[in-house]
């Protein structure tokens, strides 16, 4: 049994990045794995699914027709400042694909960071 304090500390701590090395899984495998983990014994520790903004359409395709319900999934998009419209369009789309609630932006310089926060 896990102590309540430890459980509170670790809740949602581990994001799933199955698309990236060392796993480097396909999008379909990543989506299936995340679904299994989100319904598994240790789901309380699982955080967001990490998806590059450039691959959001592929993510939606992997979910479409899979029979999986990602309505409650939280996503973190790896993005650039140029991906803002793509991310907004995704979040305005079908709720069963989950929602991006975190952005990880790699900025080329300080100016890009300032523009992204406006």
N, C-alpha and C positions, 0 to 999 in steps of 0.2 A: 504494500500500500504506500502511496506517495503522500508525504506530508502536505497539508493544505498550503502551507507557505511556499514550499518548493513548486507545487502545482501552479500557484499564482505567478511565481517568478518565471516559469518556463512556458506558460500558456501562449500559444501562437508564435513561439520563438523561432521555429525552424521553417524557413521558406523552402519550397521545392523548385529546384532548378534542373530538372531532368533533361532539358534540351542542351545543356552545357557539359563540357568535359568535367569529370571523367566519364559520366554516363553517356552523354551525347546521343540521347534517344531521338527517335522520330517524334513528330508532333502527336501522332495518334497514340504511340506508346506512352508519351508523357501525360497526355490527357487521361488515358486509362489508369496509369499508375496513380496519378493525383486523386482520381475518383476513389480508387481503392484505399488510399491512405486517409482520405478525408472521412471515410466511413469505418476506418479501422480502430483498433484498440488504443492507439496513441494519437488519435486525431486532435486531441486537446493541445498537443504541442505543435501541430502543423499550422503554419502561417500561410502566406500567399504563394500562388503559382507564379513563377517568374517567366514572362513572355516578352520577347523583343517587340516593340511597336511595329516594326516592319513585317512581323509574322502574325499579326492579329487576324488577318483574313484566313490564313492557314489554320490558326487555332479555331476560328469559327467553323471552318470546313470540317475539321476533325470532330467537333462536337455535333454538327448537323447530321442527323440520322444515326447517331451512335446509341441513342436511347439513354444517354446520361443527362442528368439535370444539374447544371452548373449554376443555377440561380443564386445560391448562397456562396459561391466561390468568390474569394477575393484575389485579385490579380495585381501584380506589380509589373508595370511596363518599363522596359529598358528603352529609353528614348533619347532623341535629340530635340532641341528647341523646335526644329522643323516638323516634328511629329504631333504637334498639339491638335491639329484638325483631325488626324487619324484617330487619336485617342477620344476626342469628343464624339466623333461619329460612332465609334465602338460603344461608348457608354450610352449613347442615345438609341442603340440597337436593341435587339431582343434581350430581355432580362435573363432568359435561360442560359445565356453565355457567361453570366457572372458580371462583375464590375471591376474596373480598374480603380483602385482607391489609393494607389501609391505609384509615384513616378520616380524612376532612377534616371537622371539625366546626366549625360557626359557632355560637358560644355567645352568648347574649343578655347574659350578665354573668359575673363571676368565679365565682359560686356554681354556675352550670351547668358550668363547666370543672371545678370541684372534684368535682361529682357524676359527671361523665363519667369521671373517673380512678379512681373507686372500684371 
